[in-house]
């Protein structure tokens, strides 16, 4: 699904910075079963083993993290010219609030929900879970005013509630 985020960063010194992020987006997944399923059992959720299912989760996340300028840790700081490539590492903690629906792919029947009052999809009461974030960024400086960056993020949520299947 889509995702968007807003970041605010405060640099403490040439190595450390503090970053806050607010994001929103959606997650989806699906599992298909083909043909008949005689004595089909995966051991996880017997009532769903013989069905094609899909889930859709809409989320909002909030986190705070510590960013390290790895380039300034390993590059000689006494050089007059700044390197054109800079590397950053980031570690943080956050909260994710979400609503999820689990549906039968063929009949569109709602099989389960999370983040709704008594399963009523018109009354939202988002579920909230904690997560840990790790990120790495590479920044290439084109000139004094422009740079290009690429970022990889890894979110670890110790919860199996987003896809509605416990």
C-alpha positions, 0 to 999 in steps of 0.5 A: 500500500501507500505510505507517507511520513513527516520527519523533524531532525535536530542536530546535536553535534557533528555526530549525533542528531535526534529525529522524530517521525510521523507516518501513515500508510497501509499494509496488505497481504493475501494467502490463496488456496487452490483446489480442494483441501482434504484434511488440510491443516497447517497447524496455525489456524485450522478454520482458515487453512482451506480458505483464500484470505486477505487482510488490509491494515491502515496505520499511523506511526510515531517514533523518536530515534537517535541518528549517528553520522557514521562518516564523521566517526571514521573520516579524519575531521581535520580535512578541509574538504567534506566527503561527497558521500555521507553515511548515517545510522539510526535507531529508535522506538515508536508506536503504531496505531492500526485498524485491520480487516481479514476477509475471505478472498472469494466471498468478501466475508469479513472473518475478523477485525482489529481496531474496531469496537466489537467488530463494527467497521464503522466505529474505529478504536485503533489498536496500538503496538510498540516497535523498534526502528533501525535505518541506514542512509547514504547521502551524496552531495551534488553541490552545496545546495543539493544532495541525493539520499537513499534510505533503508528502514527496518521495523520490528513489531513484536506483535501478530495482530496486524494481520488479524490472525493470532 
